[in-house]
Amino acid sequence: MYDMANIDKLGKLGELSGDAMKAFQALDKAALADGAIPKKYKELMALAVALTTQCPYCLEIHKAEAKKAGATEQELAETIFVATALRAGAALTHGTHLL
């Protein structure tokens, strides 16, 4: 089901959804823009979230944007383990509901 070519369908979705797509695009642009938190860090955060939600489209897009913003392979590796720790921690703490 995953195919990066599906991203090309966002234009049609935008045509069909009216202002909703425009609002999402404006939010996305504003949220990821340079600000008090630099864009590179925001893209690394986006990657950590994408790793936990397991969205292959987000992973591809935000990996490219993180690299454009100057992220190194070491920063990407550390981001992977931040996401890993959080996901494992969530499983651990939710496991307490089973006891």
DSSP file (Angstrom, degrees, kcal/mol; ACC not computed):
  #  RESIDUE AA STRUCTURE BP1 BP2  ACC     N-H-->O    O-->H-N    N-H-->O    O-->H-N    TCO  KAPPA ALPHA  PHI   PSI    X-CA   Y-CA   Z-CA
    1    1 A M              0   0    0      0, 0.0     2,-0.5     0, 0.0     0, 0.0   0.000 360.0 360.0 360.0 -30.9    0.0    0.0    0.0
    2    2 A Y        +     0   0    0      3,-0.0     2,-0.3     2,-0.0     3,-0.0  -0.601 360.0 149.5 -76.3 123.6    2.9    2.3    0.7
    3    3 A D    >   -     0   0    0     -2,-0.5     3,-2.7     1,-0.1     4,-0.3  -0.879  44.5-143.2-154.2 118.6    4.1    4.1   -2.5
    4    4 A M  G >  S+     0   0    0     -2,-0.3     3,-1.6     1,-0.3     4,-0.3   0.739  98.8  73.8 -57.4 -21.2    5.7    7.5   -2.5
    5    5 A A  G >  S+     0   0    0      1,-0.3     3,-1.4     2,-0.2    -1,-0.3   0.762  80.6  72.5 -63.4 -22.5    3.8    8.1   -5.8
    6    6 A N  G X  S+     0   0    0     -3,-2.7     3,-2.0     1,-0.3    -1,-0.3   0.781  80.3  72.7 -62.8 -24.8    0.7    8.4   -3.6
    7    7 A I  G X  S+     0   0    0     -3,-1.6     3,-1.9    -4,-0.3     4,-0.3   0.831  85.0  67.0 -57.6 -31.2    2.0   11.8   -2.4
    8    8 A D  G X  S+     0   0    0     -3,-1.4     3,-0.7    -4,-0.3     4,-0.4   0.715  89.1  66.0 -62.7 -19.1    1.1   13.1   -5.9
    9    9 A K  G <> S+     0   0    0     -3,-2.0     4,-2.3    -4,-0.3    -1,-0.3   0.539  75.9  86.6 -80.6  -6.7   -2.6   12.5   -5.0
   10   10 A L  H <> S+     0   0    0     -3,-1.9     4,-2.6     1,-0.2    -1,-0.2   0.846  83.0  58.9 -62.7 -32.0   -2.4   15.2   -2.4
   11   11 A G  H <> S+     0   0    0     -3,-0.7     4,-2.0    -4,-0.3    -1,-0.2   0.937 107.6  44.6 -60.7 -46.5   -3.2   17.8   -5.0
   12   12 A K  H  > S+     0   0    0     -4,-0.4     4,-2.2     2,-0.2    -2,-0.2   0.909 112.1  52.6 -64.2 -42.0   -6.5   16.1   -5.9
   13   13 A L  H  X S+     0   0    0     -4,-2.3     4,-1.7     1,-0.2    -1,-0.2   0.907 108.2  52.0 -59.6 -40.8   -7.3   15.7   -2.2
   14   14 A G  H  X S+     0   0    0     -4,-2.6     4,-0.9     1,-0.2     7,-0.3   0.897 108.5  50.4 -61.3 -41.5   -6.7   19.4   -1.8
   15   15 A E  H  < S+     0   0    0     -4,-2.0     3,-0.2     1,-0.2    -1,-0.2   0.884 115.0  43.9 -62.8 -38.4   -9.1   20.2   -4.7
   16   16 A L  H  < S+     0   0    0     -4,-2.2    -1,-0.2     1,-0.2    -2,-0.2   0.714 114.5  48.3 -80.7 -21.7  -11.8   17.9   -3.1
   17   17 A S  H >< S-     0   0    0     -4,-1.7     3,-1.5     1,-0.2    -1,-0.2   0.489  84.0-164.8-103.2  -3.3  -11.4   19.1    0.4
   18   18 A G  T >X  +     0   0    0     -4,-0.9     4,-1.0     1,-0.3     3,-0.6  -0.313  68.7   1.7  61.8-129.8  -11.4   22.9    0.0
   19   19 A D  H 3> S+     0   0    0      1,-0.2     4,-2.6     2,-0.2    -1,-0.3   0.693 118.9  74.3 -70.2 -20.0  -10.2   24.9    2.9
   20   20 A A  H <> S+     0   0    0     -3,-1.5     4,-2.3     1,-0.2    -1,-0.2   0.931  99.5  44.1 -61.0 -45.1   -9.3   21.9    5.1
   21   21 A M  H <> S+     0   0    0     -3,-0.6     4,-2.8    -7,-0.3    -1,-0.2   0.910 113.1  51.6 -66.8 -41.2   -6.2   21.1    3.0
   22   22 A K  H  X S+     0   0    0     -4,-1.0     4,-2.0     1,-0.2    -1,-0.2   0.902 110.9  48.5 -61.4 -40.0   -5.2   24.7    2.9
   23   23 A A  H  X S+     0   0    0     -4,-2.6     4,-2.4     2,-0.2    -2,-0.2   0.912 111.7  49.2 -66.6 -42.7   -5.5   25.0    6.7
   24   24 A F  H  X S+     0   0    0     -4,-2.3     4,-3.0    -5,-0.2     5,-0.2   0.934 111.0  49.7 -61.5 -45.5   -3.5   21.8    7.2
   25   25 A Q  H  X S+     0   0    0     -4,-2.8     4,-2.4     1,-0.2    -1,-0.2   0.883 110.9  49.6 -62.2 -38.5   -0.7   23.0    4.9
   26   26 A A  H  X S+     0   0    0     -4,-2.0     4,-2.4    -5,-0.2    -1,-0.2   0.913 112.8  47.2 -66.3 -42.3   -0.6   26.4    6.7
   27   27 A L  H  X S+     0   0    0     -4,-2.4     4,-3.1     2,-0.2     5,-0.2   0.936 112.6  49.3 -62.3 -47.1   -0.4   24.6   10.1
   28   28 A D  H  X S+     0   0    0     -4,-3.0     4,-1.8     1,-0.2    -2,-0.2   0.918 112.9  46.9 -59.1 -45.9    2.3   22.2    8.8
   29   29 A K  H  X S+     0   0    0     -4,-2.4     4,-0.6    -5,-0.2    -1,-0.2   0.917 115.9  44.5 -63.7 -44.5    4.4   25.1    7.4
   30   30 A A  H >< S+     0   0    0     -4,-2.4     3,-0.7     1,-0.2    -2,-0.2   0.909 112.4  51.5 -67.8 -42.1    4.1   27.2   10.6
   31   31 A A  H 3< S+     0   0    0     -4,-3.1    -1,-0.2     1,-0.2    -2,-0.2   0.848 115.9  40.2 -65.3 -34.4    4.8   24.3   13.0
   32   32 A L  H 3< S+     0   0    0     -4,-1.8    -1,-0.2    -5,-0.2    -2,-0.2   0.418  91.6 111.4 -97.8   1.3    7.9   23.2   11.2
   33   33 A A  S << S-     0   0    0     -3,-0.7     4,-0.2    -4,-0.6    -3,-0.0  -0.348  82.8 -86.7 -73.1 155.3    9.3   26.7   10.5
   34   34 A D  S    S+     0   0    0      4,-0.1     2,-0.2     1,-0.1    -1,-0.1  -0.351  73.3 126.4 -55.0 138.3   12.4   28.1   12.2
   35   35 A G  S    S-     0   0    0      2,-1.1     4,-0.1    -3,-0.1    -1,-0.1  -0.684  79.2 -29.7-162.0-143.1   11.5   29.7   15.5
   36   36 A A  S    S+     0   0    0     -2,-0.2    -2,-0.1     1,-0.1     0, 0.0   0.853 137.9  50.8 -58.9 -33.1   12.5   29.4   19.1
   37   37 A I  S    S-     0   0    0     -4,-0.2    -2,-1.1     2,-0.0    -1,-0.1  -0.938 103.2-119.1-102.5 123.8   13.2   25.8   18.1
   38   38 A P    >>  -     0   0    0      0, 0.0     4,-2.0     0, 0.0     3,-0.5  -0.237  21.1-113.8 -62.1 151.1   15.4   25.6   15.0
   39   39 A K  H 3> S+     0   0    0      1,-0.2     4,-2.7     2,-0.2     5,-0.2   0.862 114.4  59.6 -53.7 -41.3   14.0   23.8   12.0
   40   40 A K  H 3> S+     0   0    0     29,-0.2     4,-1.9     1,-0.2    -1,-0.2   0.919 107.6  45.2 -56.8 -44.3   16.6   21.0   12.2
   41   41 A Y  H <> S+     0   0    0     -3,-0.5     4,-2.4     1,-0.2    -1,-0.2   0.879 111.1  53.3 -68.3 -37.1   15.4   20.1   15.7
   42   42 A K  H  X S+     0   0    0     -4,-2.0     4,-2.5     1,-0.2    -1,-0.2   0.902 109.0  49.3 -63.6 -39.4   11.8   20.3   14.6
   43   43 A E  H  X S+     0   0    0     -4,-2.7     4,-2.1     2,-0.2    -2,-0.2   0.877 109.8  51.2 -68.0 -36.4   12.5   17.9   11.7
   44   44 A L  H  X S+     0   0    0     -4,-1.9     4,-2.1    -5,-0.2    -2,-0.2   0.894 110.5  49.4 -65.9 -38.6   14.3   15.5   14.2
   45   45 A M  H  X S+     0   0    0     -4,-2.4     4,-2.5     2,-0.2    -2,-0.2   0.917 109.0  52.8 -62.8 -42.6   11.2   15.7   16.4
   46   46 A A  H  X S+     0   0    0     -4,-2.5     4,-2.7     1,-0.2    -2,-0.2   0.889 108.7  50.5 -60.6 -38.8    9.0   14.9   13.4
   47   47 A L  H  X S+     0   0    0     -4,-2.1     4,-2.4     2,-0.2    -1,-0.2   0.908 108.3  51.5 -65.7 -41.3   11.2   11.9   12.6
   48   48 A A  H  X S+     0   0    0     -4,-2.1     4,-1.5     2,-0.2    -2,-0.2   0.918 112.9  45.6 -61.9 -42.4   10.9   10.6   16.2
   49   49 A V  H  X S+     0   0    0     -4,-2.5     4,-2.6     1,-0.2     5,-0.3   0.930 111.8  51.8 -64.8 -44.6    7.1   11.0   16.0
   50   50 A A  H  X>S+     0   0    0     -4,-2.7     5,-1.4     1,-0.2     4,-1.4   0.847 106.7  54.2 -62.3 -34.1    7.0    9.3   12.6
   51   51 A L  H  <5S+     0   0    0     -4,-2.4    -1,-0.2     2,-0.2    -2,-0.2   0.880 112.0  44.0 -66.5 -36.7    9.1    6.4   13.9
   52   52 A T  H  <5S+     0   0    0     -4,-1.5    -2,-0.2     1,-0.2    -1,-0.2   0.845 119.4  40.9 -78.2 -32.7    6.5    5.9   16.7
   53   53 A T  H  <5S-     0   0    0     -4,-2.6    -2,-0.2    -5,-0.1    -1,-0.2   0.626 103.7-136.6 -85.3 -13.2    3.5    6.3   14.4
   54   54 A Q  T  <5 +     0   0    0     -4,-1.4    -3,-0.2    -5,-0.3    -4,-0.1   0.891  40.9 164.1  59.1  45.4    5.3    4.2   11.7
   55   55 A C     >< -     0   0    0     -5,-1.4     4,-2.3     1,-0.2    -1,-0.2  -0.829  23.5-166.2 -93.6 107.1    4.4    6.5    8.9
   56   56 A P  H  > S+     0   0    0      0, 0.0     4,-2.1     0, 0.0     5,-0.2   0.835  87.8  54.6 -64.6 -31.1    6.7    5.7    5.9
   57   57 A Y  H  > S+     0   0    0      2,-0.2     4,-2.6     1,-0.2     5,-0.2   0.946 109.9  46.0 -66.3 -46.8    5.7    8.9    4.1
   58   58 A C  H  > S+     0   0    0      1,-0.2     4,-2.9     2,-0.2     5,-0.4   0.891 110.4  54.8 -62.0 -39.5    6.6   11.1    7.1
   59   59 A L  H  X S+     0   0    0     -4,-2.3     4,-1.8     1,-0.2    -1,-0.2   0.936 111.9  42.8 -60.4 -46.4    9.8    9.2    7.5
   60   60 A E  H  X S+     0   0    0     -4,-2.1     4,-1.9     2,-0.2    -2,-0.2   0.943 118.5  44.0 -64.5 -48.3   10.9    9.9    3.9
   61   61 A I  H  X S+     0   0    0     -4,-2.6     4,-2.1     1,-0.2    -2,-0.2   0.932 118.1  42.1 -65.9 -47.4    9.8   13.5    3.8
   62   62 A H  H  X S+     0   0    0     -4,-2.9     4,-2.5    -5,-0.2    -1,-0.2   0.772 109.8  57.8 -77.8 -24.2   11.2   14.5    7.2
   63   63 A K  H  X S+     0   0    0     -4,-1.8     4,-2.4    -5,-0.4    -1,-0.2   0.943 110.1  45.0 -63.8 -46.4   14.4   12.6    6.7
   64   64 A A  H  X S+     0   0    0     -4,-1.9     4,-2.3     1,-0.2    -2,-0.2   0.914 115.3  47.2 -62.8 -42.8   15.1   14.7    3.6
   65   65 A E  H  X S+     0   0    0     -4,-2.1     4,-1.9     2,-0.2    -1,-0.2   0.884 110.7  51.9 -68.1 -37.8   14.1   17.9    5.4
   66   66 A A  H  <>S+     0   0    0     -4,-2.5     5,-2.9     2,-0.2     4,-0.2   0.926 111.1  47.5 -63.4 -43.9   16.2   17.1    8.4
   67   67 A K  H ><5S+     0   0    0     -4,-2.4     3,-1.5     1,-0.2    -2,-0.2   0.912 110.5  51.9 -63.9 -41.5   19.2   16.5    6.2
   68   68 A K  H 3<5S+     0   0    0     -4,-2.3    -1,-0.2     1,-0.3    -2,-0.2   0.858 107.4  53.7 -60.5 -34.1   18.5   19.7    4.3
   69   69 A A  T 3<5S-     0   0    0     -4,-1.9    -1,-0.3    -5,-0.2   -29,-0.2   0.438 130.7 -95.4 -82.8   0.9   18.4   21.5    7.6
   70   70 A G  T < 5 +     0   0    0     -3,-1.5    -3,-0.2     1,-0.3    -2,-0.1   0.561  65.8 160.1 102.7   9.5   21.9   20.1    8.5
   71   71 A A      < -     0   0    0     -5,-2.9    -1,-0.3    -6,-0.2     2,-0.2  -0.417  28.9-142.7 -67.0 138.7   21.1   16.9   10.5
   72   72 A T     >  -     0   0    0     -2,-0.1     4,-2.1     1,-0.1     5,-0.1  -0.493  24.0-108.4 -95.3 167.8   23.9   14.5   10.7
   73   73 A E  H  > S+     0   0    0      1,-0.2     4,-2.6     2,-0.2     5,-0.1   0.864 121.6  55.6 -63.8 -34.7   23.8   10.7   10.6
   74   74 A Q  H  > S+     0   0    0      2,-0.2     4,-2.3     1,-0.2    -1,-0.2   0.909 107.4  48.6 -64.4 -40.6   24.7   10.7   14.3
   75   75 A E  H  > S+     0   0    0      2,-0.2     4,-2.2     1,-0.2    -2,-0.2   0.890 111.2  50.5 -65.4 -38.2   21.8   13.0   15.1
   76   76 A L  H  X S+     0   0    0     -4,-2.1     4,-2.1     2,-0.2    -2,-0.2   0.914 109.8  50.7 -64.1 -41.7   19.5   10.7   13.1
   77   77 A A  H  X S+     0   0    0     -4,-2.6     4,-1.6     1,-0.2    -2,-0.2   0.914 111.0  47.5 -62.6 -43.2   20.8    7.7   15.0
   78   78 A E  H  X S+     0   0    0     -4,-2.3     4,-1.9     1,-0.2    -1,-0.2   0.877 109.4  54.3 -65.9 -36.2   20.2    9.4   18.3
   79   79 A T  H  X S+     0   0    0     -4,-2.2     4,-2.3     1,-0.2    -1,-0.2   0.898 104.3  55.4 -62.1 -40.7   16.7   10.3   17.2
   80   80 A I  H  X S+     0   0    0     -4,-2.1     4,-2.3     1,-0.2    -1,-0.2   0.911 109.8  45.8 -58.0 -43.0   16.0    6.7   16.4
   81   81 A F  H  X S+     0   0    0     -4,-1.6     4,-2.5     2,-0.2    -1,-0.2   0.785 107.4  56.4 -77.6 -25.7   16.9    5.7   19.9
   82   82 A V  H  X S+     0   0    0     -4,-1.9     4,-2.2     2,-0.2    -1,-0.2   0.951 112.3  43.6 -63.3 -47.6   14.9    8.5   21.5
   83   83 A A  H  X S+     0   0    0     -4,-2.3     4,-2.5     1,-0.2     5,-0.2   0.898 113.4  52.0 -63.2 -40.5   11.8    7.1   19.6
   84   84 A T  H  X S+     0   0    0     -4,-2.3     4,-2.7    -5,-0.2     5,-0.2   0.927 110.2  48.0 -61.4 -46.2   12.8    3.6   20.5
   85   85 A A  H  X S+     0   0    0     -4,-2.5     4,-2.7     1,-0.2    -2,-0.2   0.908 113.4  47.5 -63.0 -42.2   13.0    4.4   24.2
   86   86 A L  H  X S+     0   0    0     -4,-2.2     4,-2.2     2,-0.2    -1,-0.2   0.909 113.5  47.0 -67.1 -41.7    9.7    6.3   24.3
   87   87 A R  H  X S+     0   0    0     -4,-2.5     4,-1.9     2,-0.2    -2,-0.2   0.923 115.5  45.6 -67.2 -42.5    7.9    3.5   22.4
   88   88 A A  H  X S+     0   0    0     -4,-2.7     4,-2.5    -5,-0.2    -2,-0.2   0.903 111.7  52.9 -65.4 -40.8    9.4    0.8   24.7
   89   89 A G  H  X S+     0   0    0     -4,-2.7     4,-2.9    -5,-0.2     5,-0.3   0.882 106.9  52.4 -62.1 -38.2    8.6    2.9   27.7
   90   90 A A  H  X S+     0   0    0     -4,-2.2     4,-2.5     2,-0.2     5,-0.2   0.914 110.0  48.0 -64.8 -41.8    5.0    3.2   26.7
   91   91 A A  H  X S+     0   0    0     -4,-1.9     4,-1.6     2,-0.2    -2,-0.2   0.914 113.2  49.7 -62.9 -41.7    4.7   -0.5   26.3
   92   92 A L  H  X S+     0   0    0     -4,-2.5     4,-0.6     2,-0.2    -2,-0.2   0.954 114.6  41.4 -62.5 -51.9    6.3   -1.0   29.7
   93   93 A T  H >< S+     0   0    0     -4,-2.9     3,-0.9     1,-0.2     4,-0.3   0.873 114.5  51.0 -69.4 -35.7    4.1    1.5   31.5
   94   94 A H  H >< S+     0   0    0     -4,-2.5     3,-1.6    -5,-0.3     4,-0.2   0.797  99.7  67.9 -68.7 -26.2    0.9    0.3   29.8
   95   95 A G  H >< S+     0   0    0     -4,-1.6     3,-1.9     1,-0.3     4,-0.4   0.768  83.5  72.0 -61.6 -25.2    2.0   -3.2   30.8
   96   96 A T  G X< S+     0   0    0     -3,-0.9     3,-1.0    -4,-0.6    -1,-0.3   0.751  84.9  67.9 -63.6 -20.9    1.3   -2.3   34.4
   97   97 A H  G <  S+     0   0    0     -3,-1.6    -1,-0.3    -4,-0.3    -2,-0.2   0.688  92.7  60.7 -68.9 -17.2   -2.4   -2.3   33.5
   98   98 A L  G <         0   0    0     -3,-1.9    -1,-0.2    -4,-0.2    -2,-0.2   0.635 360.0 360.0 -85.4 -14.1   -2.1   -6.1   33.0
   99   99 A L    <         0   0    0     -3,-1.0    -1,-0.2    -4,-0.4    -2,-0.2   0.454 360.0 360.0 -88.7 360.0   -1.0   -6.7   36.6
